Amino acid sequence: MPAAPGPCPSQPEQMEDTLRRLAADLVAHVRPEEEVVLLGIRSRGLPLAERLATLLRALTGAQVPVGALDITLYRDDLTEMVGSPIVRPTEIPFTLKERTVVLVDDVLYTGRTVRAAMDALLDHGRPRRVMLLVMADRSGRELPIQADFAGLRVEVPPGHRVAVRVKEIDGVDGVTVEAC
């Protein structure tokens, strides 16, 4: 099911093309009887989920509900954080019961964010199925977690990170590999 590696969508039009491909991949791999909802992991997963919902509606004609998931209090490094963590609201204005939940995030790296998202998600209900869609899937997993759908897959050298920027937060769309 994972998408084939794609070019680094460093330009806004490449990001939109990648999102269109991800939406088409999602439609192709979800059974027609499944009720799909998107949950964007705050912060950059949310605008990606909202854009995907718009693309899915254009492809299928169906309105796909979108919610926001904040994982701050579910992080396994919460006690190591300096200062007070910023907790934003989790907004799930629909039931998860018997639905297919697609978690949407910007970068899949160690797997710890997704683990925290699963814990947060299950506190809000028990979906039929959970899938993971990310803009960038990079090397360096610490947990046995993988994306069902990835905009691109990239090997990142030590001392570098993948940065996904979205116009809703950063003023520009793009994916770059940067030195830390």
N, CA and C atoms as an extended XYZ file, in Angstrom:
540
Properties=species:S:1:pos:R:3:atomname:S:1:resname:S:1:resid:I:1 pbc="F F F"
N         0.789       -1.199        0.000 N   MET     1
C         0.000        0.000        0.000 CA  MET     1
C         0.836        1.271        0.000 C   MET     1
N         2.057        1.281        0.549 N   PRO     2
C         2.815        2.522        0.593 CA  PRO     2
C         3.066        3.074       -0.797 C   PRO     2
N         3.029        4.394       -0.872 N   ALA     3
C         3.280        5.064       -2.136 CA  ALA     3
C         4.734        4.904       -2.529 C   ALA     3
N         4.972        4.924       -3.811 N   ALA     4
C         6.345        4.893       -4.303 CA  ALA     4
C         7.031        6.199       -3.939 C   ALA     4
N         8.341        6.153       -3.760 N   PRO     5
C         9.030        7.393       -3.435 CA  PRO     5
C         8.808        8.426       -4.517 C   PRO     5
N         8.652        9.644       -4.104 N   GLY     6
C         8.464       10.722       -5.066 CA  GLY     6
C         9.547       11.749       -4.898 C   GLY     6
N         9.612       12.704       -5.822 N   PRO     7
C        10.610       13.751       -5.688 CA  PRO     7
C        10.295       14.630       -4.493 C   PRO     7
N        11.297       15.263       -3.950 N   CYS     8
C        11.102       16.147       -2.807 CA  CYS     8
C        10.253       17.333       -3.251 C   CYS     8
N         9.015       17.467       -2.739 N   PRO     9
C         8.131       18.534       -3.211 CA  PRO     9
C         8.532       19.886       -2.624 C   PRO     9
N         9.611       20.432       -3.151 N   SER    10
C        10.141       21.666       -2.593 CA  SER    10
C         9.421       22.909       -3.110 C   SER    10
N         8.657       22.772       -4.153 N   GLN    11
C         7.898       23.888       -4.699 CA  GLN    11
C         6.420       23.704       -4.363 C   GLN    11
N         5.686       24.827       -4.201 N   PRO    12
C         4.261       24.711       -3.840 CA  PRO    12
C         3.459       23.814       -4.777 C   PRO    12
N         3.702       23.906       -6.080 N   GLU    13
C         2.933       23.075       -7.017 CA  GLU    13
C         3.287       21.596       -6.864 C   GLU    13
N         4.521       21.289       -6.470 N   GLN    14
C         4.896       19.900       -6.233 CA  GLN    14
C         4.192       19.360       -4.984 C   GLN    14
N         4.033       20.203       -3.990 N   MET    15
C         3.319       19.797       -2.771 CA  MET    15
C         1.863       19.475       -3.127 C   MET    15
N         1.234       20.313       -3.910 N   GLU    16
C        -0.153       20.056       -4.311 CA  GLU    16
C        -0.263       18.785       -5.145 C   GLU    16
N         0.687       18.569       -6.057 N   ASP    17
C         0.692       17.335       -6.855 CA  ASP    17
C         0.832       16.111       -5.954 C   ASP    17
N         1.696       16.203       -4.958 N   THR    18
C         1.900       15.098       -4.023 CA  THR    18
C         0.629       14.838       -3.218 C   THR    18
N        -0.033       15.896       -2.763 N   LEU    19
C        -1.288       15.723       -2.021 CA  LEU    19
C        -2.371       15.108       -2.900 C   LEU    19
N        -2.423       15.502       -4.173 N   ARG    20
C        -3.397       14.899       -5.098 CA  ARG    20
C        -3.129       13.406       -5.270 C   ARG    20
N        -1.855       13.046       -5.394 N   ARG    21
C        -1.495       11.627       -5.524 CA  ARG    21
C        -1.858       10.860       -4.261 C   ARG    21
N        -1.589       11.449       -3.095 N   LEU    22
C        -1.942       10.789       -1.834 CA  LEU    22
C        -3.450       10.597       -1.710 C   LEU    22
N        -4.215       11.600       -2.115 N   ALA    23
C        -5.682       11.488       -2.068 CA  ALA    23
C        -6.153       10.362       -2.994 C   ALA    23
N        -5.593       10.283       -4.190 N   ALA    24
C        -5.970        9.225       -5.134 CA  ALA    24
C        -5.571        7.855       -4.590 C   ALA    24
N        -4.395        7.750       -3.968 N   ASP    25
C        -3.964        6.485       -3.363 CA  ASP    25
C        -4.913        6.069       -2.247 C   ASP    25
N        -5.319        7.020       -1.446 N   LEU    26
C        -6.237        6.727       -0.349 CA  LEU    26
C        -7.566        6.210       -0.890 C   LEU    26
N        -8.108        6.872       -1.885 N   VAL    27
C        -9.378        6.441       -2.488 CA  VAL    27
C        -9.243        5.026       -3.046 C   VAL    27
N        -8.101        4.732       -3.666 N   ALA    28
C        -7.898        3.417       -4.274 CA  ALA    28
C        -7.782        2.292       -3.242 C   ALA    28
N        -7.399        2.621       -2.007 N   HIS    29
C        -7.159        1.586       -1.007 CA  HIS    29
C        -8.205        1.514        0.104 C   HIS    29
N        -9.240        2.307        0.008 N   VAL    30
C       -10.307        2.279        1.004 CA  VAL    30
C       -11.539        1.662        0.362 C   VAL    30
N       -12.132        0.726        1.076 N   ARG    31
C       -13.335        0.077        0.554 CA  ARG    31
C       -14.494        1.076        0.496 C   ARG    31
N       -15.338        0.993       -0.515 N   PRO    32
C       -16.429        1.956       -0.672 CA  PRO    32
C       -17.352        2.064        0.541 C   PRO    32
N       -17.524        0.969        1.281 N   GLU    33
C       -18.436        0.997        2.431 CA  GLU    33
C       -17.807        1.624        3.680 C   GLU    33
N       -16.517        1.881        3.658 N   GLU    34
C       -15.856        2.465        4.820 CA  GLU    34
C       -16.183        3.946        4.958 C   GLU    34
N       -16.460        4.354        6.178 N   GLU    35
C       -16.631        5.763        6.486 CA  GLU    35
C       -15.285        6.301        6.950 C   GLU    35
N       -14.698        7.153        6.134 N   VAL    36
C       -13.357        7.665        6.406 CA  VAL    36
C       -13.436        9.024        7.084 C   VAL    36
N       -12.580        9.198        8.093 N   VAL    37
C       -12.388       10.504        8.722 CA  VAL    37
C       -10.880       10.763        8.766 C   VAL    37
N       -10.514       12.022        8.705 N   LEU    38
C        -9.112       12.413        8.769 CA  LEU    38
C        -8.843       13.091       10.098 C   LEU    38
N        -7.750       12.711       10.760 N   LEU    39
C        -7.319       13.378       11.978 CA  LEU    39
C        -5.913       13.903       11.746 C   LEU    39
N        -5.795       15.226       11.721 N   GLY    40
C        -4.492       15.845       11.550 CA  GLY    40
C        -3.795       15.956       12.886 C   GLY    40
N        -2.557       15.453       12.955 N   ILE    41
C        -1.766       15.571       14.174 CA  ILE    41
C        -1.200       16.985       14.197 C   ILE    41
N        -1.515       17.715       15.283 N   ARG    42
C        -1.053       19.093       15.383 CA  ARG    42
C         0.462       19.140       15.411 C   ARG    42
N         1.107       20.024       14.700 N   SER    43
C         0.453       21.158       14.107 CA  SER    43
C         0.348       21.049       12.587 C   SER    43
N         1.382       20.579       11.905 N   ARG    44
C         1.344       20.594       10.445 CA  ARG    44
C         0.482       19.496        9.826 C   ARG    44
N         0.141       18.477       10.583 N   GLY    45
C        -0.746       17.443       10.058 CA  GLY    45
C        -2.158       17.947        9.824 C   GLY    45
N        -2.581       18.941       10.609 N   LEU    46
C        -3.940       19.459       10.472 CA  LEU    46
C        -4.182       20.155        9.131 C   LEU    46
N        -3.343       21.120        8.718 N   PRO    47
C        -3.604       21.724        7.407 CA  PRO    47
C        -3.472       20.720        6.255 C   PRO    47
N        -2.582       19.742        6.402 N   LEU    48
C        -2.486       18.707        5.365 CA  LEU    48
C        -3.777       17.897        5.304 C   LEU    48
N        -4.353       17.558        6.465 N   ALA    49
C        -5.621       16.823        6.504 CA  ALA    49
C        -6.749       17.638        5.883 C   ALA    49
N        -6.780       18.926        6.169 N   GLU    50
C        -7.831       19.787        5.601 CA  GLU    50
C        -7.718       19.853        4.083 C   GLU    50
N        -6.516       19.959        3.581 N   ARG    51
C        -6.332       19.976        2.121 CA  ARG    51
C        -6.704       18.637        1.505 C   ARG    51
N        -6.336       17.547        2.180 N   LEU    52
C        -6.712       16.224        1.673 CA  LEU    52
C        -8.223       16.054        1.623 C   LEU    52
N        -8.921       16.551        2.626 N   ALA    53
C       -10.387       16.448        2.637 CA  ALA    53
C       -10.985       17.151        1.425 C   ALA    53
N       -10.444       18.305        1.078 N   THR    54
C       -10.916       19.031       -0.105 CA  THR    54
C       -10.659       18.219       -1.374 C   THR    54
N        -9.484       17.628       -1.476 N   LEU    55
C        -9.150       16.809       -2.647 CA  LEU    55
C       -10.004       15.543       -2.700 C   LEU    55
N       -10.254       14.935       -1.555 N   LEU    56
C       -11.095       13.732       -1.525 CA  LEU    56
C       -12.526       14.050       -1.944 C   LEU    56
N       -13.015       15.199       -1.526 N   ARG    57
C       -14.363       15.598       -1.941 CA  ARG    57
C       -14.434       15.788       -3.459 C   ARG    57
N       -13.390       16.383       -4.033 N   ALA    58
C       -13.346       16.566       -5.487 CA  ALA    58
C       -13.292       15.217       -6.212 C   ALA    58
N       -12.606       14.244       -5.628 N   LEU    59
C       -12.476       12.922       -6.260 CA  LEU    59
C       -13.721       12.064       -6.110 C   LEU    59
N       -14.356       12.131       -4.936 N   THR    60
C       -15.440       11.197       -4.640 CA  THR    60
C       -16.814       11.840       -4.519 C   THR    60
N       -16.842       13.149       -4.315 N   GLY    61
C       -18.107       13.830       -4.081 CA  GLY    61
C       -18.565       13.746       -2.631 C   GLY    61
N       -17.840       13.007       -1.811 N   ALA    62
C       -18.227       12.832       -0.400 CA  ALA    62
C       -17.476       13.811        0.491 C   ALA    62
N       -18.187       14.310        1.479 N   GLN    63
C       -17.587       15.176        2.489 CA  GLN    63
C       -16.847       14.280        3.486 C   GLN    63
N       -15.554       14.512        3.666 N   VAL    64
C       -14.757       13.724        4.605 CA  VAL    64
C       -14.504       14.584        5.847 C   VAL    64
N       -15.009       14.147        7.005 N   PRO    65
C       -14.809       14.926        8.231 CA  PRO    65
C       -13.328       15.020        8.608 C   PRO    65
N       -12.957       16.167        9.174 N   VAL    66
C       -11.580       16.410        9.603 CA  VAL    66
C       -11.588       16.811       11.069 C   VAL    66
N       -10.673       16.228       11.818 N   GLY    67
C       -10.485       16.598       13.214 CA  GLY    67
C        -9.023       16.880       13.479 C   GLY    67
N        -8.755       17.413       14.665 N   ALA    68
C        -7.390       17.748       15.076 CA  ALA    68
C        -7.034       16.962       16.321 C   ALA    68
N        -5.841       16.405       16.340 N   LEU    69
C        -5.385       15.599       17.456 CA  LEU    69
C        -4.125       16.228       18.039 C   LEU    69
N        -4.192       16.596       19.324 N   ASP    70
C        -3.007       17.104       20.015 CA  ASP    70
C        -2.445       15.972       20.854 C   ASP    70
N        -1.159       15.697       20.687 N   ILE    71
C        -0.528       14.557       21.366 CA  ILE    71
C         0.392       14.975       22.507 C   ILE    71
N         0.447       16.247       22.810 N   THR    72
C         1.428       16.762       23.763 CA  THR    72
C         1.474       15.960       25.056 C   THR    72
N         0.335       15.709       25.671 N   LEU    73
C         0.316       15.023       26.963 CA  LEU    73
C         0.530       13.513       26.850 C   LEU    73
N         0.619       13.006       25.632 N   TYR    74
C         0.825       11.581       25.403 CA  TYR    74
C         2.266       11.260       25.017 C   TYR    74
N         3.101       12.273       24.923 N   ARG    75
C         4.495       12.076       24.517 CA  ARG    75
C         5.258       11.313       25.593 C   ARG    75
N         6.160       10.443       25.164 N   ASP    76
C         6.950        9.685       26.143 CA  ASP    76
C         8.141       10.482       26.665 C   ASP    76
N         8.353       11.688       26.124 N   ASP    77
C         9.438       12.539       26.617 CA  ASP    77
C         8.896       13.777       27.340 C   ASP    77
N         7.655       13.736       27.768 N   LEU    78
C         7.017       14.884       28.404 CA  LEU    78
C         7.783       15.345       29.641 C   LEU    78
N         8.283       14.400       30.427 N   THR    79
C         9.000       14.779       31.647 CA  THR    79
C        10.373       15.380       31.353 C   THR    79
N        10.860       15.182       30.128 N   GLU    80
C        12.165       15.719       29.754 CA  GLU    80
C        12.076       17.109       29.134 C   GLU    80
N        10.873       17.552       28.865 N   MET    81
C        10.682       18.852       28.214 CA  MET    81
C        10.959       19.980       29.206 C   MET    81
N        11.640       20.997       28.725 N   VAL    82
C        11.949       22.162       29.549 CA  VAL    82
C        10.746       23.100       29.527 C   VAL    82
N        10.368       23.609       30.693 N   GLY    83
C         9.231       24.527       30.761 CA  GLY    83
C         7.918       23.791       30.661 C   GLY    83
N         6.878       24.563       30.488 N   SER    84
C         5.540       24.000       30.369 CA  SER    84
C         5.223       23.711       28.911 C   SER    84
N         4.773       22.499       28.626 N   PRO    85
C         4.416       22.202       27.236 CA  PRO    85
C         3.175       22.987       26.820 C   PRO    85
N         3.115       23.312       25.547 N   ILE    86
C         1.949       24.005       24.997 CA  ILE    86
C         0.950       22.941       24.558 C   ILE    86
N        -0.195       22.921       25.209 N   VAL    87
C        -1.238       21.956       24.881 CA  VAL    87
C        -2.315       22.681       24.088 C   VAL    87
N        -2.553       22.182       22.894 N   ARG    88
C        -3.605       22.744       22.048 CA  ARG    88
C        -4.784       21.786       22.071 C   ARG    88
N        -5.948       22.258       21.686 N   PRO    89
C        -7.123       21.385       21.799 CA  PRO    89
C        -7.120       20.239       20.795 C   PRO    89
N        -7.636       19.126       21.250 N   THR    90
C        -7.994       18.038       20.352 CA  THR    90
C        -9.444       18.290       19.979 C   THR    90
N        -9.718       18.305       18.704 N   GLU    91
C       -11.076       18.583       18.220 CA  GLU    91
C       -11.514       17.446       17.310 C   GLU    91
N       -12.377       16.603       17.844 N   ILE    92
C       -12.929       15.489       17.072 CA  ILE    92
C       -14.448       15.614       17.152 C   ILE    92
N       -15.037       16.392       16.239 N   PRO    93
C       -16.480       16.668       16.312 CA  PRO    93
C       -17.354       15.577       15.665 C   PRO    93
N       -16.908       14.337       15.756 N   PHE    94
C       -17.652       13.218       15.179 CA  PHE    94
C       -17.252       11.969       15.937 C   PHE    94
N       -18.036       10.929       15.800 N   THR    95
C       -17.714        9.669       16.455 CA  THR    95
C       -16.655        8.916       15.646 C   THR    95
N       -15.835        8.178       16.349 N   LEU    96
C       -14.826        7.346       15.689 CA  LEU    96
C       -15.320        5.911       15.506 C   LEU    96
N       -16.373        5.559       16.225 N   LYS    97
C       -16.891        4.192       16.215 CA  LYS    97
C       -17.242        3.746       14.797 C   LYS    97
N       -16.699        2.595       14.426 N   GLU    98
C       -16.958        1.954       13.133 CA  GLU    98
C       -16.441        2.761       11.933 C   GLU    98
N       -15.566        3.707       12.172 N   ARG    99
C       -15.008        4.512       11.081 CA  ARG    99
C       -13.555        4.143       10.824 C   ARG    99
N       -13.107        4.440        9.627 N   THR   100
C       -11.701        4.312        9.280 CA  THR   100
C       -11.053        5.662        9.520 C   THR   100
N       -10.112        5.703       10.445 N   VAL   101
C        -9.422        6.935       10.788 CA  VAL   101
C        -8.097        6.960       10.050 C   VAL   101
N        -7.867        8.048        9.339 N   VAL   102
C        -6.577        8.262        8.698 CA  VAL   102
C        -5.867        9.348        9.496 C   VAL   102
N        -4.806        8.950       10.200 N   LEU   103
C        -3.967        9.921       10.890 CA  LEU   103
C        -3.085       10.593        9.849 C   LEU   103
N        -3.015       11.911        9.900 N   VAL   104
C        -2.228       12.671        8.922 CA  VAL   104
C        -1.158       13.451        9.674 C   VAL   104
N         0.093       13.292        9.224 N   ASP   105
C         1.198       14.025        9.839 CA  ASP   105
C         2.169       14.470        8.760 C   ASP   105
N         3.076       15.361        9.154 N   ASP   106
C         4.027       15.881        8.174 CA  ASP   106
C         5.189       14.921        7.951 C   ASP   106
N         5.863       14.481        9.024 N   VAL   107
C         7.052       13.637        8.890 CA  VAL   107
C         6.935       12.429        9.812 C   VAL   107
N         7.238       11.256        9.281 N   LEU   108
C         7.373       10.052       10.088 CA  LEU   108
C         8.865        9.802       10.256 C   LEU   108
N         9.319        9.820       11.509 N   TYR   109
C        10.734        9.627       11.789 CA  TYR   109
C        10.908        8.447       12.757 C   TYR   109
N        10.926        8.681       14.043 N   THR   110
C        11.169        7.607       15.008 CA  THR   110
C         9.953        6.716       15.227 C   THR   110
N         8.770        7.257       15.006 N   GLY   111
C         7.525        6.538       15.267 CA  GLY   111
C         6.900        6.932       16.598 C   GLY   111
N         7.604        7.715       17.384 N   ARG   112
C         7.100        8.082       18.711 CA  ARG   112
C         5.895        9.019       18.648 C   ARG   112
N         5.860        9.909       17.687 N   THR   113
C         4.696       10.786       17.529 CA  THR   113
C         3.457        9.957       17.192 C   THR   113
N         3.619        9.000       16.313 N   VAL   114
C         2.479        8.158       15.919 CA  VAL   114
C         2.029        7.297       17.096 C   VAL   114
N         2.967        6.783       17.882 N   ARG   115
C         2.595        6.018       19.071 CA  ARG   115
C         1.769        6.877       20.022 C   ARG   115
N         2.209        8.116       20.223 N   ALA   116
C         1.461        9.036       21.090 CA  ALA   116
C         0.090        9.333       20.489 C   ALA   116
N         0.039        9.492       19.178 N   ALA   117
C        -1.242        9.763       18.505 CA  ALA   117
C        -2.210        8.595       18.669 C   ALA   117
N        -1.701        7.375       18.606 N   MET   118
C        -2.561        6.201       18.804 CA  MET   118
C        -3.139        6.191       20.220 C   MET   118
N        -2.305        6.507       21.207 N   ASP   119
C        -2.804        6.560       22.585 CA  ASP   119
C        -3.887        7.628       22.722 C   ASP   119
N        -3.630        8.812       22.163 N   ALA   120
C        -4.613        9.904       22.230 CA  ALA   120
C        -5.896        9.518       21.498 C   ALA   120
N        -5.758        8.940       20.343 N   LEU   121
C        -6.901        8.535       19.530 CA  LEU   121
C        -7.792        7.557       20.278 C   LEU   121
N        -7.199        6.553       20.888 N   LEU   122
C        -7.984        5.527       21.566 CA  LEU   122
C        -8.681        6.049       22.812 C   LEU   122
N        -8.234        7.175       23.351 N   ASP   123
C        -8.956        7.813       24.449 CA  ASP   123
C       -10.251        8.470       23.964 C   ASP   123
N       -10.411        8.597       22.657 N   HIS   124
C       -11.593        9.245       22.086 CA  HIS   124
C       -12.537        8.268       21.392 C   HIS   124
N       -12.212        7.002       21.430 N   GLY   125
C       -13.103        6.024       20.822 CA  GLY   125
C       -12.316        4.903       20.180 C   GLY   125
N       -13.052        3.921       19.685 N   ARG   126
C       -12.424        2.763       19.057 CA  ARG   126
C       -12.859        2.687       17.597 C   ARG   126
N       -11.985        3.141       16.705 N   PRO   127
C       -12.335        3.078       15.281 CA  PRO   127
C       -12.264        1.653       14.746 C   PRO   127
N       -12.843        1.468       13.580 N   ARG   128
C       -12.783        0.167       12.910 CA  ARG   128
C       -11.358       -0.123       12.451 C   ARG   128
N       -10.704        0.914       11.904 N   ARG   129
C        -9.364        0.749       11.351 CA  ARG   129
C        -8.642        2.084       11.436 C   ARG   129
N        -7.326        2.044       11.610 N   VAL   130
C        -6.506        3.252       11.638 CA  VAL   130
C        -5.422        3.111       10.581 C   VAL   130
N        -5.256        4.155        9.789 N   MET   131
C        -4.216        4.192        8.771 CA  MET   131
C        -3.371        5.445        9.004 C   MET   131
N        -2.164        5.446        8.461 N   LEU   132
C        -1.255        6.572        8.624 CA  LEU   132
C        -0.841        7.112        7.267 C   LEU   132
N        -1.003        8.413        7.099 N   LEU   133
C        -0.606        9.113        5.880 CA  LEU   133
C         0.342       10.239        6.285 C   LEU   133
N         1.519       10.280        5.664 N   VAL   134
C         2.505       11.314        5.970 CA  VAL   134
C         3.016       11.941        4.681 C   VAL   134
N         3.424       13.198        4.779 N   MET   135
C         4.026       13.850        3.624 CA  MET   135
C         5.422       13.284        3.373 C   MET   135
N         6.208       13.073        4.450 N   ALA   136
C         7.573       12.573        4.287 CA  ALA   136
C         7.843       11.442        5.270 C   ALA   136
N         8.394       10.353        4.762 N   ASP   137
C         8.772        9.196        5.565 CA  ASP   137
C        10.292        9.095        5.477 C   ASP   137
N        10.952        9.293        6.608 N   ARG   138
C        12.411        9.278        6.613 CA  ARG   138
C        12.949        8.099        7.405 C   ARG   138
N        14.201        7.835        7.273 N   SER   139
C        14.842        6.737        7.989 CA  SER   139
C        15.018        7.096        9.460 C   SER   139
N        15.271        6.068       10.285 N   GLY   140
C        15.573        6.302       11.692 CA  GLY   140
C        14.507        5.836       12.659 C   GLY   140
N        13.698        4.858       12.268 N   ARG   141
C        12.625        4.378       13.126 CA  ARG   141
C        13.157        3.783       14.419 C   ARG   141
N        12.500        4.088       15.527 N   GLU   142
C        12.801        3.505       16.829 CA  GLU   142
C        11.696        2.554       17.271 C   GLU   142
N        10.534        2.662       16.651 N   LEU   143
C         9.389        1.807       16.966 CA  LEU   143
C         8.909        1.149       15.676 C   LEU   143
N         8.264       -0.021       15.775 N   PRO   144
C         7.815       -0.721       14.571 CA  PRO   144
C         6.529       -0.111       14.008 C   PRO   144
N         6.663        1.074       13.456 N   ILE   145
C         5.529        1.814       12.901 CA  ILE   145
C         5.879        2.182       11.469 C   ILE   145
N         4.912        2.053       10.579 N   GLN   146
C         5.152        2.434        9.186 CA  GLN   146
C         3.940        3.163        8.631 C   GLN   146
N         4.192        3.978        7.624 N   ALA   147
C         3.120        4.731        6.972 CA  ALA   147
C         2.414        3.846        5.948 C   ALA   147
N         1.096        3.989        5.885 N   ASP   148
C         0.331        3.338        4.824 CA  ASP   148
C         0.465        4.117        3.529 C   ASP   148
N         0.595        5.438        3.662 N   PHE   149
C         0.723        6.325        2.506 CA  PHE   149
C         1.784        7.368        2.818 C   PHE   149
N         2.712        7.569        1.889 N   ALA   150
C         3.768        8.561        2.090 CA  ALA   150
C         3.966        9.349        0.807 C   ALA   150
N         4.037       10.666        0.958 N   GLY   151
C         4.284       11.521       -0.199 CA  GLY   151
C         5.653       11.273       -0.789 C   GLY   151
N         6.654       11.113        0.079 N   LEU   152
C         7.988       10.753       -0.359 CA  LEU   152
C         8.688        9.990        0.739 C   LEU   152
N         9.657        9.207        0.337 N   ARG   153
C        10.499        8.464        1.270 CA  ARG   153
C        11.920        8.943        1.034 C   ARG   153
N        12.604        9.253        2.124 N   VAL   154
C        13.933        9.837        1.972 CA  VAL   154
C        14.882        9.298        3.040 C   VAL   154
N        16.081        8.960        2.621 N   GLU   155
C        17.156        8.609        3.547 CA  GLU   155
C        17.814        9.923        3.949 C   GLU   155
N        17.956       10.127        5.236 N   VAL   156
C        18.495       11.387        5.740 CA  VAL   156
C        19.795       11.095        6.481 C   VAL   156
N        20.861       11.787        6.116 N   PRO   157
C        22.136       11.543        6.801 CA  PRO   157
C        22.086       11.998        8.260 C   PRO   157
N        22.952       11.427        9.096 N   PRO   158
C        23.006       11.857       10.497 CA  PRO   158
C        23.235       13.366       10.582 C   PRO   158
N        22.608       13.973       11.585 N   GLY   159
C        22.768       15.409       11.772 CA  GLY   159
C        21.889       16.250       10.870 C   GLY   159
N        20.945       15.621       10.185 N   HIS   160
C        20.020       16.334        9.308 CA  HIS   160
C        18.590       16.010        9.707 C   HIS   160
N        17.670       16.854        9.281 N   ARG   161
C        16.257       16.621        9.542 CA  ARG   161
C        15.444       16.953        8.308 C   ARG   161
N        14.243       16.397        8.252 N   VAL   162
C        13.305       16.716        7.179 CA  VAL   162
C        12.355       17.776        7.716 C   VAL   162
N        12.228       18.862        6.993 N   ALA   163
C        11.311       19.936        7.386 CA  ALA   163
C        10.206       20.051        6.345 C   ALA   163
N         8.970       19.894        6.795 N   VAL   164
C         7.811       20.103        5.935 CA  VAL   164
C         7.219       21.444        6.321 C   VAL   164
N         7.057       22.297        5.344 N   ARG   165
C         6.449       23.604        5.574 CA  ARG   165
C         5.117       23.656        4.839 C   ARG   165
N         4.128       24.235        5.522 N   VAL   166
C         2.812       24.393        4.916 CA  VAL   166
C         2.432       25.865        4.963 C   VAL   166
N         1.794       26.307        3.904 N   LYS   167
C         1.496       27.744        3.782 CA  LYS   167
C         0.616       28.267        4.905 C   LYS   167
N        -0.252       27.414        5.469 N   GLU   168
C        -1.146       27.846        6.534 CA  GLU   168
C        -0.395       28.235        7.812 C   GLU   168
N         0.757       27.657        8.026 N   ILE   169
C         1.551       27.928        9.231 CA  ILE   169
C         2.819       28.708        8.903 C   ILE   169
N         3.496       28.298        7.834 N   ASP   170
C         4.818       28.834        7.505 CA  ASP   170
C         4.811       29.881        6.398 C   ASP   170
N         3.665       30.049        5.751 N   GLY   171
C         3.573       31.017        4.658 CA  GLY   171
C         4.032       30.475        3.314 C   GLY   171
N         4.567       29.250        3.301 N   VAL   172
C         5.068       28.649        2.067 CA  VAL   172
C         4.963       27.135        2.198 C   VAL   172
N         4.789       26.452        1.063 N   ASP   173
C         4.781       25.002        1.026 CA  ASP   173
C         6.153       24.490        0.592 C   ASP   173
N         6.569       23.375        1.178 N   GLY   174
C         7.804       22.760        0.716 CA  GLY   174
C         8.316       21.715        1.680 C   GLY   174
N         9.191       20.874        1.175 N   VAL   175
C         9.855       19.854        1.972 CA  VAL   175
C        11.347       19.998        1.698 C   VAL   175
N        12.125       20.101        2.767 N   THR   176
C        13.583       20.222        2.610 CA  THR   176
C        14.283       19.316        3.609 C   THR   176
N        15.506       18.947        3.277 N   VAL   177
C        16.398       18.258        4.207 CA  VAL   177
C        17.391       19.310        4.668 C   VAL   177
N        17.482       19.486        5.988 N   GLU   178
C        18.310       20.542        6.552 CA  GLU   178
C        19.277       19.999        7.585 C   GLU   178
N        20.424       20.630        7.712 N   ALA   179
C        21.366       20.288        8.779 CA  ALA   179
C        20.792       20.783       10.101 C   ALA   179
N        20.979       19.997       11.165 N   CYS   180
C        20.474       20.404       12.498 CA  CYS   180
C        21.415       21.391       13.148 C   CYS   180
